[in-house]
């Protein structure tokens, strides 16, 4: 049974971890800034569907791979860091183009890859299950409830980051400062990559 105490504890745990800048949130802000929230929706769907699937798998035992085989986490960390550097370079190189030469918005596939290679997301899920599951007591239903609770925090947060990016660009007179905005997002991603790889 979900009690008010559980809700308060879960929100106190999840909101700071979900809402702080990380790879997914920064990419969502960049996408919102570059293409607007409406065109960021496929990216959000890719991130959140993958979050749900990974959360279910980790909750049902896949997370034990990281405990049993620490090299798996190290490989994920380096793959994720490398992917963030790749995305930072891609963002840095974006130019204002129109017509057929305009770069297309990031989509569902990008959201899937980003979440699969995001060590922060996997650590968050492992922490969530280790802190909020009661061992041996209706494991499947607990995993489903915690996964849905995390999704209820994630989804509005992801839309908010996209919206913040879109609003930031509107305030900066988009187009005139586009190169600066791209540079800021690229440097932020490099910073997150360095933090992940150093941790």
C-alpha angles and dihedrals in degrees: 000000000000110000129192088250090056092050092050092047093045093049091046088054101040106038097061092045097043100040101046120096112278135142096288097043093047092049090049091051090048091048092048090049093047103037107008130248095284093059090042092063095090089053090050091049091051092049095046098043089050091046090054094047094045091046092053092047094046092046091051093053112285089109088070088073089072090052096044096040112030089180088071090063092045090052091048090049094053094042090050093047091049092049091051091052089049091051091046090054091047091051092046090054095050112118131188103263132164136206120006093348094059113114113247122241120262111265147196094294091054090052091051093050093044093053095043090053096040109106091186089062094050094046090049091053093047090049091048093054094042092052103038108031122093107218116243095004115114093315097184095052091046091051092050093047094048092046091052091045090053091048090052089057096039102049099055089041092054092050089048092054091049090048092048090054092050092048093047091056093047089054092049094053097253117239096031093065100027094116090051092049091049090049093050093051092045092051091047090053091048088051091052090047091052091048092050094046094046093048 
